[in-house]
């Protein structure tokens, strides 16, 4: 459990450091993301972005556990 938490912490730190560069790649505004904008209301649900992040993290954790 401690190894998992350490790896999770490192992944979060790296993601935080790389976030400005990831924003330039368009991650967060992909075609599968749901955006509803009204006059006084906006709703954003990053569905495709969440799926891509999930696949990447699953691959990373699978490689670490090998």
N, C-alpha and C positions, 0 to 999 in steps of 0.2 A: 504494500500500500504506500509506503513512503517513497519508493522509487517512482510510482505513478504520479504522486503529487509533485515530486521534484521535476519530472519531465513535463507535467502540465504547466507548472510555473515557468519553466524555461520557454515552452511554446508560447505562452501568453506574453512573456517579455519580448521575445523575437517578433511576435505579431504586432505588439505595440510599437516597436521600433520601426518596423517596416510599413506601418499603416499609411503614412503619407505617400509612399511609393506605390502601394496597392491601390490607393484612390486614383492615381493617374492611369492605372491599367483599365479602369472602368468597373472594377469589382464593386458591387453595390448598386449598379444601375444596369443590370443585365436584362435581356429580353423577357425572361421568365419572372421577373420581379413584379409584384402587384403594386400599382400606384393609383390612388384615387384622390383627385384634387377637386375640391369644390370652392365655393366663394370664401367661406370662413372655416374650411375644414380640409385637412390633408391627411391621408393615411398611406403609409408605406410599409409593405411587408416584403422583405427580401427573400422570396422563396428560392429562386435559382441560386442566389449567392449562398444561402444556407446549405443547399444541397452540395454545391461545389466545395465549400469549406468542410462539410461532413465527410465527403469522400477523401479529401486530402488528409484530414486528421486521422481517418480510419487507416489509410495507407501508412502514415507515419507511425502510428501505434502498432500496426501489424509488423512493420519493419523493425521497430525497437524490441518487440517481444520475440523475434526470431532468434 
